[in-house]
Amino acid sequence: MPITLTTRNLLAELILKALDDPIAASGVHCLAAYARTIKNTPPVISPGQLLLPALETQREAVRRSLEHCELLSWRAQGKVQQVTLAQDFLSECPEIVAKLGQYGTALAGWGQWVQDESASDVSLALRKGAVLFNHHLFFEVHEVLEAQWIQEVDPERRFLQGLIQIAVAFHHLGNQNLRGTLSLLQDGLEKIRPYAPVYLGVELSDFIVDIADSRQDIERLGQEGMRQFQTEHIPRIRFVSEDL
């Protein structure tokens, strides 16, 4: 079943905060590790088990942050505190598990950029967008790039809008919305083409060709066949001299 908008937004807030805050990132790693233990029914575990992935020096801070996480239910069993997935999210458990797994993977190599105080706001937003895009977190790409887009003027503003449209197109692909996918891929391509071969450090020549090829493949498959499009064929956003 599709994840509800409320849950989608709640999850997106977790990963966006984690990209800026090491404690929040550690909390997401804890949630991702817990999600990996879920088979059918979410297990009830101790806070100590939940916090195992966190550094010992961070565990108290991570615990405080997770105590406010709406995904979790904290309860006392006698003198023993226990944690499990909150009742309101049980029906969406498979989708939440999958999303938290993506978040954990996306954050694995992100820490170096949190410490890059020399990066401009737009550069940092692009790096956040790239790591999310490359892990197929397309709604989250929209959220992080739109927040920067509203602060910019052209030419940066138009470039960001093009990347947002491409990300939203692949979000539509996941929802089997053929018209939205094809339309936004075309709109996004038209906006970023003038910036090739490189803009704000983003490699565009190959990216544009690969996005255009993906659009052709999806159009050829059509509404009935678009499920057959292999997500590993979705191009990656790369930076010049880097592989993010």
C-alpha positions in Angstrom: 0.0 0.0 0.0 1.2 3.6 -0.7 2.6 5.3 2.4 0.4 8.1 3.7 1.4 11.7 3.2 1.6 12.2 6.9 4.1 9.3 7.3 6.0 10.4 4.2 6.5 13.9 5.5 7.4 12.6 9.0 10.1 10.3 7.5 11.4 13.0 5.2 11.9 15.3 8.2 14.0 12.7 9.9 16.5 12.4 7.0 16.6 16.1 6.3 17.5 16.8 9.9 20.0 14.0 9.9 21.9 15.6 7.0 22.7 18.6 9.3 22.8 17.1 12.7 25.1 14.1 13.8 22.9 13.2 16.7 19.9 13.1 14.4 21.9 11.0 11.9 22.9 8.6 14.7 19.2 8.3 15.6 18.3 7.4 12.0 21.0 4.7 12.1 19.4 3.3 15.2 16.0 3.4 13.6 17.4 1.7 10.4 19.0 -1.0 12.5 15.8 -1.6 14.4 13.9 -1.8 11.1 16.2 -4.6 9.9 15.1 -6.7 12.8 11.4 -6.5 11.8 10.0 -9.6 10.1 6.3 -9.6 10.6 5.5 -8.0 13.9 7.8 -5.2 15.1 9.7 -6.5 18.1 9.6 -4.9 21.6 13.2 -4.1 22.6 15.0 -2.3 25.4 16.3 1.2 24.9 19.8 -0.2 25.1 19.2 -2.5 22.2 17.7 0.4 20.2 20.8 2.6 20.9 23.5 0.0 20.1 24.5 1.6 16.7 25.1 5.0 18.4 28.5 5.9 19.7 28.7 5.5 23.5 29.4 9.2 23.9 26.3 10.1 22.0 23.8 7.6 23.3 22.1 9.8 25.9 21.6 12.6 23.4 20.3 10.1 20.8 18.0 8.6 23.3 16.5 12.0 24.1 15.9 12.7 20.5 14.3 9.3 19.8 12.0 9.7 22.8 10.3 12.4 20.8 10.2 10.4 17.6 6.6 9.7 16.6 7.5 6.4 15.0 8.3 4.9 18.3 6.2 3.9 21.3 8.1 4.0 24.7 6.5 2.2 27.6 7.3 0.9 31.0 6.9 -2.8 31.8 7.3 -2.7 35.6 10.6 -1.0 36.2 11.9 -1.9 32.7 11.4 0.5 29.8 10.6 -0.9 26.4 10.4 0.4 22.8 8.6 -0.6 19.7 7.0 0.8 16.6 4.1 3.0 17.4 0.6 1.5 16.9 -0.4 4.1 14.4 2.3 3.0 12.0 1.8 -0.8 12.0 -0.2 -0.8 8.8 2.6 0.9 7.0 5.4 -1.1 8.6 6.8 -2.6 5.3 7.0 0.8 3.7 8.6 2.4 6.8 11.2 -0.4 7.0 12.1 0.0 3.4 12.4 3.8 3.7 14.5 3.6 6.9 16.9 1.2 5.1 17.4 3.7 2.3 18.0 6.4 4.8 20.7 4.4 6.7 22.5 3.7 3.4 22.3 7.3 2.2 23.8 8.6 5.5 26.7 6.1 5.5 29.0 8.3 3.6 27.5 11.7 4.3 29.4 12.7 7.5 32.3 14.4 5.7 30.0 17.0 4.2 28.4 18.0 7.5 31.8 19.3 8.6 32.4 21.3 5.4 31.9 24.8 6.7 33.4 26.4 3.6 30.6 25.1 1.3 28.1 27.7 0.2 24.4 27.2 1.0 23.6 26.2 -2.6 26.6 23.9 -2.9 25.6 22.1 0.3 22.0 21.8 -0.8 23.2 20.3 -4.1 25.3 17.8 -2.2 22.4 16.9 0.0 20.2 16.6 -3.1 22.8 14.4 -4.9 23.2 11.9 -2.1 19.4 11.6 -1.8 18.9 11.3 -5.5 21.5 8.7 -5.8 19.7 6.6 -3.2 16.4 7.1 -5.0 14.9 9.3 -2.3 13.2 11.5 -4.8 10.5 13.2 -2.6 13.3 14.1 -0.2 15.3 15.6 -3.0 12.3 17.9 -3.7 12.1 18.9 -0.1 15.8 19.8 0.3 16.3 21.5 -3.1 13.0 23.5 -2.9 14.0 24.9 0.4 17.1 26.3 -1.3 15.3 27.2 -4.6 13.0 29.7 -2.9 16.1 31.6 -1.7 17.9 31.8 -5.0 17.6 34.0 -8.1 18.4 33.0 -11.7 20.6 31.3 -13.0 20.9 29.2 -9.8 17.1 29.2 -9.3 16.3 27.8 -12.7 19.0 25.2 -12.5 17.6 24.0 -9.1 14.1 23.9 -10.5 15.3 21.6 -13.3 16.8 19.2 -10.9 13.7 19.3 -8.7 11.5 18.5 -11.7 13.7 15.5 -12.6 13.6 14.2 -9.1 9.8 14.6 -8.9 9.5 12.8 -12.3 11.2 9.7 -10.8 8.9 10.0 -7.8 6.0 9.9 -10.2 7.6 6.8 -11.8 7.4 5.0 -8.5 3.7 5.9 -8.4 3.1 4.6 -11.9 2.2 8.1 -13.1 3.4 8.0 -16.7 2.2 11.4 -17.8 3.8 13.1 -14.8 7.0 11.2 -15.3 7.5 12.0 -19.0 6.3 15.7 -18.7 8.6 16.5 -15.7 11.6 14.7 -17.2 11.2 16.9 -20.3 10.7 20.1 -18.4 13.7 19.4 -16.2 15.9 18.5 -19.1 15.0 21.8 -20.9 16.0 23.8 -17.8 19.4 22.1 -17.1 20.6 21.7 -20.7 21.9 25.3 -21.0 24.2 24.8 -18.0 26.2 21.9 -19.5 28.9 20.7 -19.3 29.3 21.6 -15.6 27.5 23.9 -13.3 28.1 24.5 -9.6 30.4 21.5 -9.7 27.7 19.1 -11.1 28.6 17.1 -14.1 25.9 17.6 -16.7 26.9 16.3 -20.1 26.5 12.6 -19.3 23.7 13.2 -16.9 21.6 15.0 -19.5 22.2 12.2 -22.1 21.3 9.5 -19.5 18.2 11.3 -18.3 17.0 11.7 -22.0 17.7 8.0 -22.6 15.7 7.1 -19.5 12.8 9.2 -20.7 12.8 7.4 -24.0 12.9 4.0 -22.4 10.0 4.9 -20.1 8.0 6.3 -23.0 8.6 3.2 -25.0 7.4 0.9 -22.2 4.2 2.9 -21.8 1.7 2.8 -19.0 1.4 -1.0 -18.9 5.1 -1.7 -19.1 6.6 1.1 -17.1 6.9 -1.2 -14.1 9.6 -3.0 -16.1 11.9 0.0 -16.0 14.9 -1.0 -14.0 15.6 1.5 -11.2 19.3 0.8 -11.5 19.2 2.6 -14.8 18.2 5.8 -13.2 21.3 8.1 -13.7 23.4 9.3 -10.7 24.2 12.9 -10.0 28.0 13.3 -9.9 30.3 16.1 -9.1 33.4 17.0 -11.2 36.4 14.9 -10.0 34.1 13.2 -7.4 31.8 10.2 -7.1 29.1 11.1 -4.6 
